[in-house]
Amino acid sequence: MTAFMDRIAGAPISWGVCEVPGWGWQLDPATVLSQMRDVGLAATEFGPDGFLPDDPRHKARTLADNGLRPVGGFVPVVLHESTHDPVPEIIRAIEGFTAAGAGTLVLAAATGAEGYDARPVLDAAGWRTLLTHLDVLDRLADQSGVTATLHPHVGTMVETAGDVERVLAGSGIGLCLDTGHLVIGGADPVALAAGHAGRIRHTHLKDVDVSWARRVQSGAVPYTEAVRRGMYRPLGQGDVDIAAIVGSLERAGYDGWYVLEQDTILPGPIGAGEPGPIADVRASLEHLRSIARSSA
């Protein structure tokens, strides 16, 4: 199982870079990419629009100059409205991914509103539309050699354990197993990895302080505030059994990426002598190395 360490990638949001307006202090690409390289990550997701150059070839060169391969990235899109056709925007995303040499499209069923602190209730007609769109986009991506996945995500139309089961039963698209968002949504990522490994085509590794997750589930604290207060922990320092998840996937022949994607909010510029978010990334990588050593 040690070979999984060759498939550890990064994500700019672990450095606080996010598409949500007002999320927090945004580090510059040069700092983020050089730190990814310095900690030994093999690749990265692209991050939000505008973080890397818009031109796909320039984007790929920017990553290559930092010793990183392109994975693909997170694309939130409205899927539940019958009057909205997501195909044109996903075609543009796929064309950009393929031109940059990236192979993984991580879809989120966006609500149509900014942020992730609230979501509407989806009726039966909305679910039919969403599931139909998922299969259309899955086939569209496959025709271009891109792997499409659906990312259950807090504050989107696919968030809860019931939502995930509905996607598994009603569509053929693969899942992005995000270990943090699943826990916060009330699903069990350990059980999903053990029972549905064949549907998992991409993995986001997060660890979670479950006490904060329960406060988000109950509505006592908005998602963004919980992130700001430290809901996400370095791997091995929260309540998610990362070793069990990796073990289940590897035994099932999973050959996709494991992306360190731990939502972080920076309150301001990193001061002199402060380690910044790279410290948590290093701690997470060391936890994964310990899993690899114990399974060798």
C-alpha positions in Angstrom: 0.0 0.0 0.0 3.0 2.3 0.2 2.5 3.3 -3.5 -0.4 5.5 -2.5 2.1 8.1 -1.3 2.9 8.7 -4.9 -0.6 9.9 -5.4 -0.8 12.6 -2.7 -1.8 15.9 -4.2 -2.5 19.3 -2.7 -5.3 21.9 -3.0 -5.0 25.7 -2.7 -7.8 25.8 -0.1 -5.4 24.1 2.4 -3.6 27.4 2.1 -6.8 29.4 2.6 -7.4 30.1 -1.1 -11.1 29.8 -1.8 -13.7 31.1 -4.3 -16.2 32.3 -1.6 -16.2 36.1 -1.3 -14.9 37.3 2.1 -13.5 33.8 2.9 -10.3 35.2 4.4 -6.8 36.4 3.5 -5.7 35.0 0.1 -2.1 34.0 -0.3 -0.4 34.5 -3.7 0.1 31.6 -6.1 3.9 31.8 -6.0 3.9 31.2 -2.2 1.3 28.4 -2.3 2.9 26.5 -5.2 6.4 26.8 -3.9 5.3 25.5 -0.5 3.5 22.6 -2.1 6.7 21.7 -3.9 8.8 22.1 -0.8 6.7 19.7 1.3 6.9 17.1 -1.5 3.4 17.1 -3.0 3.2 15.4 -6.4 0.4 17.4 -7.9 -2.4 19.9 -7.2 -5.9 20.8 -8.0 -6.3 24.1 -9.7 -8.1 26.1 -7.0 -10.7 28.8 -7.8 -10.9 30.8 -11.1 -8.2 33.4 -11.2 -5.8 31.7 -8.8 -3.8 30.2 -11.7 -3.5 31.7 -15.2 -6.7 31.4 -17.3 -4.8 30.0 -20.3 -4.7 26.2 -19.8 -1.2 25.8 -21.3 0.2 28.7 -19.2 -1.5 27.1 -16.2 0.2 23.8 -16.9 3.6 25.5 -17.3 3.1 27.4 -14.0 2.6 24.1 -12.2 5.4 22.4 -14.0 7.8 25.2 -13.1 7.0 24.3 -9.5 7.4 20.5 -10.0 3.7 19.9 -9.8 1.3 17.9 -12.1 -2.2 19.1 -12.8 -5.0 17.1 -11.2 -8.1 19.0 -12.2 -10.4 20.8 -9.8 -13.6 21.8 -8.2 -16.4 23.1 -10.4 -19.6 24.1 -8.7 -22.6 24.1 -11.1 -26.3 24.4 -10.7 -27.8 20.9 -11.6 -31.3 20.9 -10.1 -33.0 23.6 -12.1 -34.8 22.4 -15.3 -34.4 25.9 -16.8 -30.6 25.8 -16.4 -28.4 23.8 -18.8 -25.1 23.1 -17.2 -23.6 21.5 -20.3 -22.0 24.7 -21.9 -20.1 25.7 -18.7 -18.9 22.1 -18.2 -17.8 21.8 -21.8 -15.7 24.9 -21.2 -14.3 23.4 -18.0 -13.5 20.1 -19.7 -11.8 21.8 -22.6 -9.6 23.8 -20.2 -8.8 20.7 -18.2 -7.7 18.6 -21.2 -5.6 21.5 -22.6 -3.8 21.7 -19.2 -3.3 18.0 -19.0 -5.7 17.5 -16.1 -8.0 14.5 -15.8 -10.4 14.9 -12.9 -13.6 17.0 -12.9 -14.9 17.5 -9.3 -18.5 18.6 -9.6 -20.5 20.1 -6.8 -24.3 20.5 -7.0 -24.4 24.3 -6.3 -27.4 26.0 -4.9 -27.0 29.0 -7.1 -26.2 31.3 -4.1 -22.8 32.3 -2.8 -21.3 30.5 0.2 -22.0 27.3 2.0 -23.9 28.3 5.0 -27.5 27.5 3.8 -29.2 25.5 1.1 -32.8 25.1 -0.2 -34.9 21.9 0.1 -34.9 19.9 -3.1 -38.2 18.4 -4.3 -38.7 15.3 -6.3 -38.7 17.1 -9.7 -35.4 18.8 -8.7 -33.9 15.5 -7.8 -34.9 14.0 -11.2 -33.3 17.0 -12.9 -30.1 16.8 -10.8 -29.6 13.1 -11.4 -30.2 13.3 -15.1 -27.7 16.2 -15.4 -25.1 14.1 -13.5 -25.3 11.3 -16.0 -25.2 13.7 -18.9 -22.1 15.4 -17.6 -20.5 12.1 -16.6 -20.8 10.8 -20.2 -19.7 14.2 -21.6 -16.5 14.1 -19.5 -15.8 10.5 -20.4 -15.9 11.3 -24.1 -13.0 13.7 -23.5 -11.0 11.3 -21.4 -11.8 13.2 -18.2 -13.1 11.5 -15.0 -16.2 13.2 -13.6 -17.0 12.9 -9.9 -19.7 14.3 -7.7 -18.5 16.0 -4.5 -21.0 15.8 -1.6 -20.4 19.2 0.0 -21.9 21.2 2.9 -24.2 23.9 1.6 -24.9 22.2 -1.7 -27.8 20.2 -3.0 -25.9 16.9 -2.2 -24.8 17.2 1.4 -26.4 14.5 3.7 -26.1 10.8 4.0 -29.5 10.5 2.3 -28.4 12.7 -0.5 -25.4 10.6 -1.1 -27.5 7.4 -1.2 -29.8 9.0 -3.7 -26.9 9.8 -6.0 -25.5 6.3 -5.7 -28.9 4.7 -6.5 -30.1 7.2 -9.1 -27.0 7.9 -11.2 -23.8 6.3 -12.5 -21.4 9.1 -11.8 -18.4 8.4 -9.5 -18.0 10.0 -6.1 -15.4 12.3 -4.8 -15.0 10.9 -1.3 -14.5 14.0 0.8 -13.9 12.7 4.3 -14.7 16.0 6.0 -17.8 17.1 4.2 -19.3 13.6 4.5 -18.9 13.6 8.2 -20.3 17.1 8.6 -23.3 16.0 6.4 -23.9 13.0 8.6 -22.5 10.3 6.3 -19.8 7.8 7.2 -16.8 8.0 4.9 -15.3 4.8 6.4 -18.5 2.9 5.5 -18.6 4.4 2.1 -15.0 3.5 1.4 -15.6 0.0 2.5 -18.9 -0.5 0.8 -18.8 1.6 -2.4 -15.1 1.7 -3.3 -16.0 1.0 -6.9 -17.9 4.2 -7.1 -15.1 6.3 -5.6 -12.9 7.9 -8.3 -11.3 10.8 -6.4 -10.6 11.4 -2.7 -10.3 14.6 -0.6 -8.6 13.8 2.7 -9.7 15.9 5.7 -9.8 15.3 9.4 -12.6 16.8 11.5 -13.3 17.7 15.1 -16.7 16.0 15.4 -17.9 18.3 18.1 -17.7 21.2 15.7 -19.3 19.1 12.9 -22.3 18.3 15.2 -22.8 22.0 15.8 -22.9 22.7 12.1 -25.3 19.8 11.6 -27.6 21.2 14.3 -27.5 24.7 12.8 -25.9 26.1 15.9 -22.9 27.4 14.0 -22.6 28.3 10.3 -20.1 26.2 8.3 -17.8 29.1 7.6 -17.6 30.0 11.3 -16.8 26.4 12.2 -14.0 26.4 9.7 -12.7 29.6 11.1 -12.8 28.1 14.6 -10.8 25.0 13.7 -13.3 22.3 12.7 -10.7 20.9 10.3 -7.7 19.3 11.9 -4.4 17.9 10.4 -4.9 14.3 9.5 -4.6 12.1 12.5 -5.6 14.8 14.9 -9.3 14.6 14.5 -12.0 12.0 14.6 -11.9 10.5 11.1 -10.2 7.1 10.6 -8.0 8.0 7.7 -6.1 4.8 7.8 -9.3 2.7 7.5 -10.4 4.7 4.5 -7.1 4.5 2.7 -6.8 0.8 3.5 -10.3 0.0 2.0 -9.7 2.0 -1.1 -6.2 0.5 -1.8 -7.4 -3.0 -1.2 -10.2 -2.4 -3.7 -7.7 -1.3 -6.4 -8.3 2.4 -6.2 -5.7 4.2 -8.3 -6.9 7.8 -8.1 -5.5 10.8 -6.2 -5.6 11.5 -2.5 -5.9 15.3 -2.2 -5.0 17.0 1.0 -7.9 19.4 0.9 -8.4 20.9 4.4 -10.5 24.1 4.3 -8.6 26.8 5.9 -9.4 30.5 6.6 -6.5 32.9 7.2 -7.4 35.9 9.3 -4.7 38.0 7.7 -1.1 38.0 6.4 1.2 35.5 7.9 3.6 37.2 10.2 7.4 36.8 10.3 8.3 33.6 12.1 4.8 32.2 11.9 4.6 28.8 10.1 1.3 29.4 8.4 -0.9 26.7 6.9 2.1 24.7 5.7 2.6 23.4 9.2 -0.8 21.5 9.1 0.0 20.2 5.6 3.3 18.8 6.9 1.6 17.2 9.9 -1.0 15.6 7.5 1.7 14.2 5.3 3.5 12.7 8.2 0.3 11.0 9.3 0.0 9.5 5.8 3.6 8.4 5.9 2.9 6.6 9.2 0.0 4.8 7.5 2.2 3.7 4.7 5.0 2.5 7.1 2.5 0.5 9.1 1.1 -1.2 6.0 4.5 -2.0 4.4 
